[in-house]
Amino acid sequence: MCYNETEMLSRLAEKVNSDRIIGRVLSPQVIPAYRWDALAGLLGGIYMGAIFPFVMRIARADLHASRLEISLLTAAPFIGSLLAPLWARQMVGRSKMPFCVYSWTFARALFFGMFLVTHAWQFVLLIGTAQIIGSISGPAYTALMKDIYPDEERGRAMGLVRVGAYSALFLVSFLAGHLLDAGVPFKVLFPIAACIGIGGAWCFSRVPVRETVAPAEPQKPVSAIAFWLDTVAILRHNRGFRWFAASVMAYGFGNLVAFTLYPLYQVDRLNITNTQVATLTNAASVSSIVAFMYWGRFMDRHGALWTALVNILIQCVMPIIYFFSGEWWHLIPAAVAQGVAGAGIELAYLNVILTLSEEGKEAQYQALHSMLLGIRGTVAPFVAVPLLRAFGFHASFMMCLALMLIGAYTQAVSLSAYRKRGV
């Protein structure tokens, strides 16, 4: 018996998790969307695991990228986020799915250009461009999650999808690290991973979505400036979101400065190898896999704001560990903290936006969030290098920790404001 491509992939999607296990966690009406979302996540995890754990190390150790170029690599995904309000405006009255699928496909296809890379600046330009284009999907993805999963099951469903994605990332990064150290060129490995990632984007396009693509009544077109002003005005009238935004800026700024310093510290002070990078990545991935299963239920029970606060505090462990580290294996607990907190924050931030946003404005709220991410993410990496030159690694880690703790405090204020219904 012959099956067409869609039927074959549907069968593969059903095998991502058995119905018996899924049925204990998710309701029957959610499972069809979950299957395609899980398969897309699995293929996306393979793509991510074969490329991104090694980008910084390859840029610094193999291609001898400057500290400025390392800063550019860190800032690239956030530069794209600065344009999020523009993309949110373009999405008004339109289907959100194409914004995800096309941006992911084009961004991943850019990795075919790795065959042409001979210098660090070319490597940085290609990866930076791919990340900027991929960021177009941010507002659309948030709105789609609202449409795809009901509020009472979203945390569990998204957590399970990420269990599969991070399981794939764990296995693939381990293999890819050994392949790179064995002499397999990244120019070959990265395009192969990109092919798999494009397949993941196609699978996500198969997720059934019940979304309204046009307003019920004709609306007068809004100019880009008016839309942007209306988006920024959210900070004035939504007190809970205003404090959440302050947390995002303070905590995120300190965390991003630290994440710019971490690979420099790993290479310049600890002389880390690709295999050791893969070990740290795997420690983070295993922790994420376990954490996603826990945080999804935790968030459905206690809410996204509380989940975000707990995980910000866990993330604060990282700069402390780096401060005291002297060997690469000292960083394993930091990787575990990164995996646990990264999983919680990934789930929580999107759902905080859905919790605090007004009905029908989810993409606009995500656009504002992404724009703030873009501001902090564009500036913070370029602060890291002057900070490092002025104060050295250890003092810089402590300054990052102080900012992250300020972010934890403002997140607590946001939680308090929401509980008082001051949003």
C-alpha positions in Angstrom: 0.0 0.0 0.0 1.4 3.4 -0.9 0.9 6.6 1.1 1.3 10.1 0.0 3.8 12.4 1.7 1.3 14.0 4.1 0.0 10.6 5.3 3.6 9.3 5.9 4.5 12.4 7.9 1.3 12.2 9.8 2.2 8.6 10.9 5.7 9.9 11.9 4.1 12.7 13.9 1.9 10.1 15.7 5.1 8.3 16.9 6.6 11.4 18.5 4.7 10.4 21.6 2.3 7.5 22.1 -1.4 8.3 22.4 -1.5 6.5 25.7 1.1 8.9 27.3 -0.3 12.0 25.6 -3.8 11.2 26.5 -3.0 11.3 30.2 -1.8 14.9 29.8 -3.7 16.5 27.0 -7.4 16.5 25.9 -8.3 14.7 22.7 -9.1 18.0 20.8 -5.6 19.3 21.4 -3.7 16.1 20.3 -4.0 16.6 16.5 -2.4 20.1 16.7 0.2 18.8 19.2 1.3 16.0 16.9 2.4 18.3 14.1 3.7 20.9 16.5 5.8 18.2 18.2 7.2 16.9 14.9 8.1 20.5 13.9 9.8 20.9 17.3 11.7 17.7 16.9 13.1 18.6 13.5 13.7 22.1 14.7 15.7 20.7 17.7 17.9 18.7 15.3 18.6 21.9 13.3 19.3 23.9 16.4 21.5 21.2 18.0 23.7 20.8 15.0 24.5 24.5 14.6 24.0 26.9 17.5 25.9 25.3 20.4 29.0 25.7 18.3 28.6 29.0 16.6 30.5 31.1 19.2 33.2 28.6 19.6 33.8 28.2 15.8 33.7 32.0 15.4 36.2 32.7 18.2 38.6 29.6 18.1 38.5 28.6 14.4 37.8 31.8 12.5 39.4 34.1 15.0 36.5 36.4 15.3 37.1 39.7 17.1 35.3 40.6 20.3 33.2 43.0 18.3 32.2 40.2 15.9 31.3 38.0 18.9 29.1 40.9 20.2 27.4 41.2 16.8 26.6 37.5 16.9 25.0 37.9 20.3 23.1 41.0 19.2 21.8 39.7 15.8 18.6 38.0 16.9 17.6 41.0 18.9 18.3 43.5 16.1 15.5 41.8 14.2 13.2 42.1 17.2 13.4 45.9 16.9 11.2 45.6 13.8 8.5 43.5 15.6 5.9 46.3 15.7 6.2 46.6 11.9 5.5 42.8 11.5 2.7 42.9 14.0 1.0 45.7 12.0 1.4 43.7 8.8 -0.3 40.8 10.5 -3.5 42.6 11.4 -6.4 40.9 9.7 -4.2 38.3 8.1 -3.3 34.7 8.8 -0.4 34.4 11.2 0.9 31.0 10.0 2.7 32.3 6.9 4.8 34.7 8.9 6.2 31.8 10.9 6.7 29.3 8.1 8.2 31.6 5.5 10.5 33.4 7.9 11.8 30.1 9.3 12.2 28.6 5.9 14.2 31.5 4.4 16.3 31.9 7.6 17.3 28.3 7.6 17.9 28.2 3.9 20.6 30.9 4.3 22.8 28.2 5.9 23.4 26.8 2.5 25.7 29.8 2.0 28.1 28.2 4.6 29.9 26.7 1.6 31.2 30.1 0.7 32.4 31.2 4.1 36.2 31.8 4.4 36.4 34.6 6.9 34.9 35.4 10.3 33.0 38.4 9.1 31.2 36.3 6.5 30.3 33.7 9.1 29.0 36.4 11.4 27.0 38.1 8.6 25.4 34.9 7.4 24.3 33.7 10.9 23.3 37.2 12.0 21.1 37.6 8.9 19.5 34.2 9.4 18.7 35.1 13.0 17.3 38.6 12.1 15.0 37.0 9.5 13.9 34.3 11.9 12.8 36.8 14.4 10.0 38.0 12.1 8.0 35.0 13.4 7.9 36.3 17.1 4.5 38.2 17.2 2.8 35.6 14.9 4.0 32.6 16.9 2.6 34.1 20.2 -0.8 34.7 18.5 -0.8 31.2 17.1 -0.2 29.6 20.5 -3.2 31.5 21.8 -5.3 30.1 18.9 -3.9 26.5 18.9 -4.0 25.6 22.6 -6.6 26.4 25.2 -5.4 28.5 28.2 -5.8 25.6 30.7 -3.6 23.2 28.6 -1.1 25.6 26.9 1.7 25.1 29.4 1.6 21.4 29.3 1.3 21.2 25.5 4.1 23.6 24.9 6.2 21.9 27.6 5.8 18.5 25.9 6.7 19.9 22.5 9.9 21.3 23.9 10.7 18.0 25.6 10.9 16.5 22.1 12.8 19.4 20.7 15.4 19.5 23.5 15.8 15.7 23.4 16.7 16.0 19.8 19.0 19.0 20.5 20.7 16.9 23.3 21.4 13.9 21.0 22.4 15.9 18.0 24.7 18.4 19.7 26.5 15.5 21.3 27.0 13.9 17.9 27.8 17.1 16.1 30.4 18.1 18.7 32.3 14.8 18.1 31.9 15.2 14.3 33.4 18.7 14.3 36.3 17.7 16.5 36.9 14.7 14.2 37.3 17.1 11.3 33.9 17.3 9.6 33.7 20.9 8.3 30.9 23.1 9.6 30.4 24.1 6.0 29.0 20.6 5.4 27.3 20.0 8.7 25.4 23.3 8.9 23.6 23.0 5.5 22.5 19.4 6.2 21.0 20.7 9.5 19.3 23.5 7.6 17.5 21.0 5.3 16.1 19.3 8.4 15.1 22.6 9.9 13.2 23.5 6.7 11.3 20.3 7.0 10.4 21.3 10.5 9.0 24.6 9.2 6.8 22.7 6.7 5.5 20.5 9.5 4.5 23.5 11.6 2.5 24.7 8.6 0.3 21.6 9.0 -0.7 22.5 12.6 -4.5 23.1 12.5 -5.3 26.6 13.6 -8.7 28.2 14.4 -7.8 31.8 13.9 -9.8 34.8 12.6 -7.9 36.2 9.7 -10.0 39.3 9.1 -11.9 41.7 11.3 -15.7 41.4 11.6 -16.1 45.0 10.3 -14.0 47.0 7.9 -11.4 49.0 9.7 -9.6 52.1 8.6 -6.0 51.3 7.9 -3.6 52.5 10.6 -0.3 54.1 9.7 2.9 52.5 10.9 3.6 55.5 13.2 0.1 55.4 14.7 0.4 51.7 15.3 3.8 52.1 16.9 2.5 54.8 19.2 -0.5 52.7 20.2 1.9 49.8 20.9 4.2 51.9 23.1 1.1 53.3 24.9 0.5 49.8 26.4 3.2 50.7 28.9 1.2 53.7 30.1 -2.2 52.0 30.7 -1.2 48.5 31.6 0.6 48.6 35.0 1.3 44.9 35.3 2.9 44.8 31.8 4.9 47.9 32.5 6.6 46.3 35.5 7.0 43.1 33.5 8.7 45.1 30.8 11.0 46.7 33.4 12.0 43.2 34.5 12.6 42.1 31.0 14.9 45.1 30.4 16.9 44.9 33.7 17.2 41.1 34.1 17.6 40.6 30.4 20.3 43.3 30.0 22.4 41.8 32.7 21.9 38.2 31.4 22.8 39.2 27.8 26.0 41.0 28.9 26.9 37.8 30.8 26.1 35.6 27.8 28.4 37.7 25.7 31.2 37.2 28.2 30.6 33.5 28.8 32.0 32.2 25.4 35.0 34.6 25.7 35.7 33.3 29.2 35.4 29.7 28.0 37.8 30.1 25.1 40.2 32.7 26.4 40.5 31.4 30.0 39.4 27.8 29.9 40.5 26.8 26.4 37.3 24.8 25.9 36.9 22.3 23.0 33.9 21.5 20.8 33.4 18.2 22.7 33.4 20.1 26.0 31.0 22.7 24.6 28.7 19.7 23.6 29.0 18.3 27.1 27.8 21.7 28.6 25.1 21.9 26.0 23.9 18.4 26.8 23.9 19.1 30.5 21.7 22.1 29.7 19.5 20.1 27.3 18.9 17.2 29.8 18.0 19.7 32.4 15.6 21.5 30.0 13.9 18.3 29.1 13.1 17.5 32.7 12.3 21.1 33.5 9.9 21.5 30.6 7.8 18.6 31.9 7.8 20.2 35.3 7.3 23.9 34.4 4.4 23.3 32.1 2.3 21.8 34.9 3.7 24.3 37.4 2.6 27.2 35.1 -0.8 25.8 34.5 -1.2 25.6 38.3 0.5 28.7 39.6 0.5 31.1 36.6 3.1 32.4 34.2 4.2 35.5 36.3 5.2 33.4 39.2 6.9 30.9 36.9 8.9 33.7 35.4 10.0 35.1 38.8 11.2 31.7 40.1 13.2 31.1 36.9 14.9 34.5 36.9 16.2 33.7 40.4 17.5 30.3 39.2 19.2 32.0 36.2 21.1 34.3 38.7 23.1 31.2 39.7 25.0 31.3 36.4 27.3 34.4 36.9 28.0 33.2 40.5 29.3 29.9 39.2 31.4 31.5 36.4 32.9 33.9 39.0 34.3 30.9 41.0 35.1 28.6 38.0 38.7 27.6 37.1 38.1 24.6 34.9 35.7 23.9 32.2 33.8 21.2 34.2 33.1 23.7 36.9 30.6 25.2 34.4 28.4 22.1 34.4 26.2 23.3 37.3 25.9 26.6 35.4 24.7 24.7 32.4 22.2 22.8 34.5 20.9 26.1 35.9 20.7 27.5 32.3 18.7 24.5 31.2 16.2 24.7 34.0 15.7 28.4 34.0 15.8 28.7 30.2 13.0 26.2 30.0 10.9 28.0 32.5 11.5 31.5 31.1 10.8 30.3 27.5 7.4 29.0 28.6 6.6 31.7 31.0 7.4 34.8 29.0 5.1 33.9 26.1 2.3 33.1 28.5 2.9 36.2 30.6 2.2 38.2 27.5 -1.0 36.2 26.9 -1.9 36.7 30.6 -1.4 40.4 30.6 -2.6 41.3 27.1 -6.0 42.5 26.0 -8.2 40.1 23.9 -7.2 40.3 20.3 -4.0 42.3 20.9 -1.7 39.3 21.7 0.5 39.9 18.6 0.8 43.7 19.4 1.8 42.9 23.0 4.3 40.4 21.7 5.6 43.0 19.3 6.2 45.4 22.2 7.9 42.7 24.1 10.1 41.8 21.1 11.0 45.4 20.6 12.1 45.7 24.2 14.1 42.5 23.7 15.6 44.1 20.6 16.6 47.3 22.4 18.3 45.5 25.3 19.7 42.8 23.0 21.2 45.2 20.6 22.9 47.4 23.2 23.9 44.8 25.9 26.5 42.8 23.8 28.3 46.0 22.9 28.5 47.0 26.6 30.0 43.7 27.4 33.4 44.2 25.8 34.1 47.7 27.2 33.0 46.4 30.6 35.4 43.5 30.3 38.3 45.7 29.3 37.6 48.1 32.2 36.9 45.6 35.0 37.9 42.1 33.9 35.7 38.9 33.9 35.0 38.5 37.6 33.9 42.0 38.4 31.8 42.0 35.2 30.0 38.8 36.3 29.0 40.4 39.6 27.7 43.6 37.8 25.6 41.3 35.6 24.3 39.5 38.7 23.2 42.8 40.3 21.2 43.8 37.2 19.5 40.3 37.1 18.5 40.7 40.8 16.9 44.1 40.0 15.0 42.3 37.2 13.8 39.7 39.7 12.5 42.5 42.0 10.5 44.2 39.2 9.1 40.9 38.1 7.8 40.5 41.7 6.2 43.9 41.5 4.5 42.9 38.2 3.1 39.8 39.9 1.8 41.9 42.7 0.2 44.3 40.3 -1.5 41.5 38.4 -2.9 39.9 41.6 -4.3 43.3 42.6 -5.9 43.5 39.1 -4.0 46.7 38.4 -3.5 45.8 34.8 
